[in-house]
Amino acid sequence: MRAMRCLFSVVILTTLPACAGLYHPAQRRLPVNPIANASFENVKDAALKPSIVIDAAQTREPISKYIYGQFIEHLGRCIYGGIWAEMLEDRKFFHAVNENTDSPIWRKTAEGADILARTPWMIMGPAANLRMSKTNPCAGEHTPEVVLAGEPGGLAQGELALQKGKAYTGRVVLAGDASAAPVEVSLVWGEGASGRQTIKIEKITGNFQKTSLSFKAGAATDNGRVEILGKGKGTLRIGAVSLMPADNLKGWRRDTVERLRELDSPVYRWPGGNFVSGYNWRDGLGDPDRRPPRKNPAWTGIEHNDVGVHEFLDLCALINTEPYIAVNAGLGGAEEAAREVQYVNGAPDTAMGKLRAENGRVPPWGCKWWSIGNEMYGGWQLGHVPLAEFVKRHNQFAEAMRATDPKIQLVAVGNADSGWTKTMFENCSDHMDLVSEHFYCQESASLRAHAALVPDAIKHIADLHRQMRKTLPAVQRKNIRIAMDEWNHWYGPHPFGELGTRYFLKDALGIARGLHEYYRNSDLFFMANYAQTVNVIGCIKTNKTAAEMETTGLVLEMYRRHYGVTPVEVGGASEPLDVAAAWTRDGRTLTVGVVNPTNVRYKLRMDLKGARLAGKGRAWEIAGNDPKLYNDPGQPRRVDIVEKKVRNASRKLEIPPISVTLFALPTRD
């Protein structure tokens, strides 16, 4: 994703042409849909009598499970503030604590996102007694030092959301003069002694040492705080602090992980995105409290380096998914990418395998999927070079990485609209297994037109690849398929942080139709990674204490769990409905997905060839009476998946208004 240095206003965003890439200069402007000016409630819709012909004997290439992939990037509240369980901001003091203390901690962007403007740490005691020392810092460039001269002093951070009776764990890393002890670390939820729990640390030394913390909140509050208070004399150094809910899963938020498990995505792309082109993967290794905090190289905010290779692969194990790692082909080099492959996949007796073992993981992970860079065709990308230079760079990376592990599958950077993909095919086809494409769509005033944006973009990319296959025999012979490793709607304000857009029922219709288009082109699309899973244009949204599935996430969950794997031919006059069908893996049940982007209830007539229905079945339905319905974390769902029985599916299917419905219809032998 291109870093938008100058973000557009909401008004401009919503008036740009359909699917006019927010940041891709070469991205095609889709023509205006012929029904774009149709009103939401169109009398003509009610007069239509859609019917389909399903030829169950005419099958296509099986649908790859990787179509249901996801993408997470170090951006906004996707990882930090979304999936990662850390509750404290700036926990390793990237910002100087004693600067701009009178200015607001948060600033609001034109799109409504809250962005951290300075450190949230507050000085306790005389401000003049705190300094930022660059001598032997714990992590990063400096460490706060408090000079205790007869009265207590330290640091505090507020605005913590605490839940009554909930346990919290953490740690504090301290050093200093022995006389600076004792140090009291408190979790505060109210007034007086009954409104806090305090842990007393009796000894500190000149070397940084960790002390574990364990608390239980006595009351619920949105303004809890952590206090670190030295009560002796001399110098107290506060190197790092951490606080998480005690029910975290290896550092990941339990509530968000539960939503990820519901998605059941088979593959996750990480760590970027634009972020990867300025990322040093070694910054994410070793003791998390010693890893350096950095300015995010592509986006606003801090990269804490609390989440690196180990943490990402822990997450993949927790949610039973495959990792897909992007390497830095922007400012990074081929040999360093090869070392990263060896760190992840190499035997324990290799140089990087030994380092991995020293960091706590002896057996290799065996990551199969790797991409060489991200959107290297764009001038916004760190390390961007002309295409003639990048094809050489790609091949150097591929050769170095495959020399380390010949079994890996490599995804090359593509952009069919600009001609980048074609040149990559011509020069790099022997150095790739898949080629990536990206697109984002905005919105349309018409519901039917809005639901068509995503499938139209997918079809356009498929058509371009089919044309290339006619003129490039090597691509056809090797069958280099597409990894659509970023795709989604992207428009509107950002209530969930940087790029944290909200999604509505109307967006769910578009994502469902997008899946249908992938199924229709199952011979071309091998992988698709919905961007970016949590908060940042994501299908899951969080606040400080809750995680909830967006409408788009419900669609992805429903199709992943219940749709078939072998597409069959669907003909007839289905307008205004969009219909796709597929056999389940055992060939005994026909699944039919139907999207209705109107406020009319239809009885869809169905003529089935090549099979006989048993007459009964099940249906899963996502529907509502308003295309602007949405879900919010911590609130009852306005939109959900509703399961129903189908009592007679022989001739007609009931299709509710503004809906996505998935039917599972058993067949007779």
N, C-alpha and C positions, 0 to 999 in steps of 0.2 A: 504494500500500500504506500502510496506516495505521501510523504510528510507535507501537510498543507501549511506552508509558512504563513499564508494569509487566508484565514478561513472565511468562506462566504457566509453571508447572512442567510437566515432561514428563508426569507422571501426569495432570494436569488436561487437557493437550492431547489425550491419547489417549483420554480418556473423554467428551469433549464429543460432542454428536450429530453424525451424519454431515454433513460439509460445513458445520458451524456456523462461519461466518466468524470468523476469529480476531480481527477488528477491525472488521467491518462491522456496526454496531448494527442496521441494517435488513435485513441479509442473512437470507434464509429458512433455517430449520432443516428440512432434508429429512426426510421421514418415514423411520422405520426400514425398511430393506429387508426384505421378507418372508422372505428366506433368510439374514438377518444372523446368526442363531443356528445356522446349519448348520455342522457341523464341516468342516474342510478335506478330509477323506477321507470322503465321503458315499456310502454304498452305493447310494442312489437315483441318484446321478450315473452309476454304471456301468450301470444298467439303461436309461438313456436312449439312444435311437437317433436322433440329430439328422439332419434332412434339410432341404434348401433347394430352392426353385424360383427360378431366376434368369430373369427375362424381359428379355433383352438388347435387345429392341426398345423397351422402356419406359424412356426416359431422362429425367433431370432437369437442372436448371440446372447448367452446368459448374462444377467446383470451382475457386474462385479460388486462384491460387498463393499469395496472401497469407495463406492459412490456416496456412502454415508459417512465420510470422513469429516474431521473437524480441524480447526486451526487456532492455535493460541499464540499470541505475540506479547512481548514485553512492551505494553502500551496501555496508558490509562489505568483502568481498574480491572483489566482482564485477569492478570495474575495477581499482582499485589492489590489487595482490596477487593478481590473477586474470588479466586480459588485458594490462594495462599492464606493461612490462618493468622498471620501476624497482625496484631491490633495497633501497634505503635507506628507512628510516622517518623521517618528520619532516625531510625533507631541506632544508627552508627554515626550520626552527626556529620552528614555531608555538608549541611549548612552550619555556619558559625552561630552559636547560640546567642552571642551578645550583640548581634547586628540587627538593625531594623525592628527592635522590640516593640515599637509603638505602631508599626504598620499592621494591617490585617494579615492573619495567617493564610486565609484563602482569598483568591480572587475569582471572579466569575467571568467567563468568556462570553462573547456575543451569542454563542450557541447555548448558553445556560449551564456549562460545565463548571464545577468547582475545581480549581487548580491550586495546589499548594504553592504559596508565594514565598514563604520563609519557613524556618523551623518552627514547629509547634511547642518546642521545649521552653518552659518558663523558668526563670532564675528564682530560686528561693534564697532569701538572705540578701545582703548587699550586692547589687549588680557589679560594683567595682571589684568584688572579690573573685569574679569569674573571668578566666582568660581561655583562649583557644591556643593550645600548645602544639607546635609542629615537631617537637622532640619525641622520638619513639612513639608515634601515635599507635593506638590499638588497631585501627583500620582507616584507610584513606589518608587524607592529608593532615588532619589535626584531631586532637582529643580535648574535650573540655576539662579544665582544671579549676577546682574551687579551693581558694585559700581560706582556711578556717582560722579565724583570729579571735576566738573567744565566744562566738555565737554561731548557731547552726547555719548551714548553707548547703545548697545542692540544686537539684533540678526536678521539675514536675511536668507531666503532660496530661492534659484533660481531654474532654470530648470523647471519652470512651463509653461505649454502649455495654452495660453490664446487665445480666439477668439474675434475678434472685435465686439463690441456691446453686448457681452454676459454679463449677470449679474452673480455675484458671491456673496455668503453669507458665513459667518463664525462667529467666536468668538475668543476672546483672554481672558485668565484667568490670572489676574495680582494681585500682592500684593506688599507691601513694605512701605517705608517711604512716608508720604504725600508730603514731599519736593521733591521726585523723579519725581513728575508730573511737566509738562504735558508729556504724552506719545503719540507719533504719530505712528499709524499703517498705512502702505501704501501698495497698490498694484501697482507694477511698470511694465510698458510694453515698456518704451522707455526712451529717454534722456530728462532732464530738467523738468520744472514744468508741461508741457503739456503731459509728458510721465508717469504720475502717478496720483493716487487719494489717498488722505490722510484723515484719521479719527483721530481727536484729542481727547484724553481722559484726562480730566482736573483734575480728582480726583482718587486717589488710597488709599487703607487702608491697615492695617496690616493683614487683612484676605483676602483670595483669593476671587475675585469677577469677574463675567463674563461681558464682554462688547460685544454686537452684532456688526457684521461688515457687510457692504453692499457696493459692488463695481460694477462698469461697466467698462470693458476693452475698452480703446480707440483705440487699434490696436491689430492685431494678432501677436503673437510671440511664439516661443518655449523656450524662455529664460526669461520669466517673473519671478518676485520674490515678496515675502512678506518681509517687513521690520517692525521691532518693535523697536522703538528708544525712549529711555528716555532722556528728555532734562532738567531735574532738577538736584537736588543734593540728595545724600543719596543712599539707596539700593532699587533696582527694582528687583522683583522676577517674572519670567515668568513661569507660571505653565503649561499651555497648549495652543495650537493654533489650529484652524481648518479653512479650506477653502474648499468650495464645489461649483460646479455650482448651481446657484439658482433654476434651474429646476429639482433638484434631487427629488426623490420620497421617503420621509421618510429616507433620507440618502443614497438611492440606486441610481446608475447612470441611468438616464432616457433612454439613448441609449441602454444600456445593457438589461435593463428591457424590452424594446420593443422586443429585440431578444428573450428573455426568453418567452415572451407572444406568439411569433410566434412558438416556439417549442411546447407550450401547454402541457408540461409534467404534468402528474397527481400527481406526488409525487416527493419530493426532500429529499434525505438522507443528514444528517448533524450531527455533525461537522467533522467527520472523519470516516474511515481512521486512520492511525497511530496517528494522532494528538490527537484523543480522549483519548488515553490511558495515557496521561500525562496532561489532561485538567481538570481544576477545573471550573465547569460551573458557580459557584458563582462569579468568576472574571469578568464575563460578565453582572453583574447586577448593577443597580443604575446609578448614574450620570456618563456618559461616560468620562468626563474630570477627574474624580477621580478614574476610574478603572485602575488597575496597568498594565503597559506594561510588558510583560514577554518575555524571550527567547522562541521561538517556541520549544516545547518539543520534536518534532520529526523531524523537518525540519530546513532549514536555515532561518535566519531572526527573526523578532519580531512579537509576537502576541500582537496587540495593545489593544485587548479586547473592541474595538469599536463595534464589532458585537457579540452579545450574544443571549440569548433565545428570548428576545423581538424583536430584529432587524430581526432575522431569521424568526420568525413567522409573522412579518410585511411583509417581502418579500413574504412569502407564500400567504398572503392575496392579495398582489398586483398582483400576477401572477395567482391567482385562482388555487392553487395547495395544496396538502396535505403534512404536514410535516412528516418526518420519522427521529426520533432522536436516535442517538447512545449514550449510556451511557458509562462511564469510568469503564471498568471491568479489567483494567490493574493495575494502581496504586490507583484506586478508590475503594470504598467499597459499599456493598449492601445497607446499610442504607442511604448513601448519594444518591445513584441512586433512591431509593424510595422517598427521599425528592425532587429530581428533578421532578419525576413524579407528586408528589403532587403540586409542584410549577406550573407546566404547566396545570394540569387537576383538581386540588383540588378545593373544594368550598371556597369562600372567608372567611369562618369562621374557616378553618383549619390553622395550624401554617404557612405552606408555602403559602397557599392562601392569608393570611393576608400580608405576605411579598410581594407577587405579587401585591396586591392592593396598597401597599405603594409605589411600583415602577411604578404605573400608569396604571395597568391593573386589573380591578375588576373581570369580568367574566372569567372563565377558558377557555382555548383554546380547550381542548378536543382532544389532539393528540392521534391518534389510534396506530400508528406504532412506535415500539421501538426495538432497537437491543441491545443485551448484549455483548458489546465489539466489537473488530475488529481484525481479523486475529490473534487470540490468540494462534494459532498453531505455530506461527513463533518466533524464538529466537530473531528476530529484534524488537519484540513488547515489549514496556514497560510493566512490570508486568507479562511477560510470565512465566507460570509454566507448569510442565508436564501435560499431558492430564488427568491422574488419579486425579490430584488435581483440574483441571479446571472444570470437570463435577460437582464437589461439589460446586465450586464457582458459576457456571452458575445457579444451582438449588437454591442457596441462594439468588442470585439476582432476579430470577424469582419469588420466593415466596414473597420477600419483595416488589417488584414492583407491583405484582398482589394484594397484601394485601392493597395497596394504591388505586389501580384502577383495579378492576377485568375485565374491558372491554378492556383493552389494548391488542394488538396483538404483540407477542414477536418473534423476529428473532434471532436464535441461530447462533453462528459461526460454519461454516463447512469448510471442505477441503476434498473432496471425494478421491483425489489421494493418500493422505497420510494415509487414514484410520481414520482420525479425525471425519469425518461425521458419520461413522458407529458407533463409540464408543459413540458419542453424542446421536445418535438415541437410542442406547441400554440403556443409563443411564438417558437421559433427555427428552425423547419424550413427557412426560406429562407436561413438563415445556417449551414447545416451540410451536409456530404455523407455522413458516416457518424456513428454514435453509438456510444460505447464502453460496454462492460459489463465487469465484473471478477468473478471468483470464485476462491476457494481451498478445497480440500477437505482433510480430515484423513485418518483411517484407520478401518478397521473390522476387527474380529477375524476375520471370515470373508473368505476370499479372494474368493469370488464377490461378496459385498457390497462389498468394497473396490474391486474392478474396476468396480462400477456407480456409484460416487460421482461421478466426473467426467462421464460421459455423462448421468446424471440431472440434474446441475446445468445442463449445456448445453441439454438438452431443456426444462427448466423456463424458462430465459430465452427460448428460441425460442417456447414456448407463450405467454408474456406478450406478446411482440412480435406474434405473430399476432393476439392479441386486440385489441391497440392498433390494428393496421392495419384492423380491421373498423370501428372507431369514428372513426378519424382519416384521412379520405380523402387529405389532403395528403401524409401519409407514404407511403401506398400509391402515389399518383400520382408522387411524386418518387423512390420506391423507396429510402428511406433505410435502408441495411443496417447490420449490426452489425460493429463492430471489437471483438472480445473481446481487448482489448489487455493484459490480465493474466489468466492462468489456470494452474493447477497444483495438485498436492498440496502441503500445507505442514503438517508435523507432526514431532515427534520432536526429539532433541538437535541441537546445532549444532557438529559437529566441524570444519567448514570456515569458522570465523569467524562473525560476526554473521549470523544467519538462514541459516547454511550447513548445511542439512539434507542427509542422505544419502538416496539413493533405491535402491529394491530392485526385484527382478524383478516383484513384485506391483504396484508403481507403474507399471512399463512397460505392464502389462496395462490399467491404468486410462487411461493416456494414449492407447494405441491405440484403446480403445473411445471415448474422447473424439473422436479424429479421425473415427471412423465416424459419430458423431452430427453432427459438422460436415457430413460428406458428405450425410447424410440431410436436412439443412436447408441445402443449398447455395444456395438462393434467398435465405436470410436472412443468412448469415455471409459477409462479404466478406474479413475479416481476423481473424487470431488471433495474438497475440504471447505465446508461452510465456515465463513469468517465472522467473528473470532470467538465463538463459543460463549464467553462470559462477559457481560457488560459492554465491551467495545463492539458495537454492531453485532451483539451476540444473541444467541437463542436462549440464554439463561441470564437473569438479572438478579443482583444481590443488593441488600443494604447491609448494615453492620451486623445484623443478627439473623437474617433470613435469606434464602435463595429460592427463586421461583422460575418455572419454565415459561418462556414467552410463547406466544401463539405459533411462531415459526418452529420453536423447539418441539411443540406438541406434534406438528406435522412430521418432523424428522423422526421422532420417537415412534409414531404410529406406523409409518411406512417401513421403518427398519424392523419392527417387530412382526408385522402382519402381511406385508406385500410379498408377492412371489418372486421367483428368480429367473424364470424363462418367459420372456415377452412373447405375446401372440398378436396377430394382426387384428386391428380394430378399424372397421370401416363404417359407412353409413353417414347420416346427417346428424351429428351430435350437437351442433351449435344450439344454444350458447354454452353448452357443457363441454368440458374437456375430459376425455375418457382414455384410460390406459388399462391393459389387462395382462396378467402373467400367471403361469402355472407355479404352484409351490414346488419345492425341491422333490417331493415324492410323486409329483404328477397326478395327484388325486383331487386337488382343490384348485379351482380357478379364482384368482383374486382380481377384483375390478376396482380401480380408483376413479372417482368422479369428482370434479371441481365444478361448483355452480357459482359463478360470479354475478348472480342476479338476485333480486328479492322475490323471485317466483319459485313456487314449489312445483317440481316436475315429476311425472311418471315416465321414466326412461324406458322406452320399448327396446327389447333386446332379442336379437335373433342369433342363436348360438349354433355354429357348425363345428363338426369334428368332435363333439362330446355331448353328453346328456347330463343335465343337472339333476341332483337328488331332490331338489325342491325346497330344501331348507338350508339355512346357513347363518352366518353372523355378520354384523356390520359394526364398524367403528366410525364415529361421526364427530367432527369438529364444526360447530355451527353457532350462529348467533343472529340477533335481529338488527345488528348495527356493525358495519364494516370497521368502525373505529374502536371496537371493544379490545381491551388489553388486560394483561395480568400484571400485578405488582407484588414484589416480595413482601411477605408478612401480611398480605390481605387475602381474603377468600377469592378463589379463581372466578373470573368472569367468563373465561373460555376454558373448556376442558375436553378431553376425549370421553365420549359416551358410547358404551357398548350396547348393542341391541340385537335381538333375535330377528332373523329373516324367515318368515313362515312360508312364503311362497315366492320363489325367485325364478319361476319358469319363464315368465314373459316380460314383467315390468319390475323396475327398481324404483323405490321411493327416494327422491333426492330433495332434501330441504333447501330453503334459500340460504344464500351466503354461507356456503358449506364446502367442506372436504369430507367425502365419505369413502370408506374402503370396505368393500364386500369380500367375504371369504365364502365361496359357494362350492360345497363338495359335489363331486360328479359320480355318476354310476359307472360300474364296470361294463 
